[in-house]
Amino acid sequence: MHGAGGRSWCSAAQLGAGQPPPCAPSPQCSICSVNSPLSIRIELFGKPLILLENNKATVELSVMIQVFIKRLDGSILNLLLLKADLSLNVHVSISGSSLVLALSLGR
């Protein structure tokens, strides 16, 4: 998966408990072991906004989600192209000397 500016990042599924992620192989992600022509690209638009309230935190962000197939001739067939504005709940914790943010769509 790719973020804004061509930066790569792995989804939560890719970082899970030792199981291979359900994604297409990518040179930026060595964890992927699936061989499929189907690819998913998620691009972040703008800067995420973190809202802090009493006993509550929210992250708001806009993303572009593209599901596509790269054909043998190099052309791309888009199956889905979607812009989404997300509001994610945040659970904040401290692990060792790191601040950990766990994001979720709902409770």
N, C-alpha and C positions, 0 to 999 in steps of 0.2 A: 504494500500500500504506500501511497506517496502523499506527503503533505505539501503545504504551500512552498513555493520556491524549489521544488524538486527534492525536498528532504524526504527520507523514507522513515517509516515507523511501522511497528507490528501491532496488530490488534490485541485485545485482551485474550482472545482465543489462542493467539500464537504464543502468548506468554504463560499459558495455563500449565496445568500440572503434568508436564512431560508428554502430553499427547500432541501429535502433529496437527497443525491448524488446517481448517477446511478452506484453503486458499490456493490460487494459482502460483506456480514457482516464480520467484523474482530474484535477480542477481543481488538485490539489496537485502534480502532476507534469507539467510542460510538455513533457517529452521524448516522452510517449506519443502515437502517431499512429494507433493501431488503433481501429476503431469496432466494438465487440462488446458484446452484453448480458451476457456472462460476466465476472464480477469475482472477484478474489482479495483476501482481506483477511488479513493476518498481524498478530496482536496479541501483544505481549510481556507475559508474566505475571511479576511480581516483578522482582528485579534479577539481571542476569547475574553468574555467579561465575567469576572468572578464577583458575585454578590454575597456579602457576608451579613447575616442577621443573627439575632439571639437564637441559639440552638439550631441554626439552619444555614446552609450554604448552597448556592446554585451557580452553575457555570452555563452561560449562554453563548452559543457559537453558531456560525453559519457554515455549512459544508455543501460541496457538490459531490454527489455519488454517481459514478459511472460504472455500469456493468456492460462489458463488451467482449467480443471475440475477435482475435487477430487472425485473419485468414492467411493461408499459405503464401499468397501473392503480396502480403504485407499490408493490405488494406484492413481497416477496422470497421466492424459492424456493431453499432451501438444497440444494445438490448434495452437499456434503461439509462436515462440521464435525468437526474433529479437534484434540485436545490432544496435544502432543508434547513430551517432554523430550529435548532435544538435547545431545549432548556433541561439541563441534567442536574439531578440531585447529587450533592457531594457529601461523602463521609470522610472527615479529616482525622488522621491518626498519626502518631509518631512511632517510627520503627528504628531503633538504634539512634542514629543522629540524622535521620531523614524524615521529612514531612511527606506523608503519603496521602494522596487524594484518590478515593474510589468513587467513580462516576456511575450513575444508574439513571435509567429513564423514569422510573417510578418506584414506589415502595409497595 
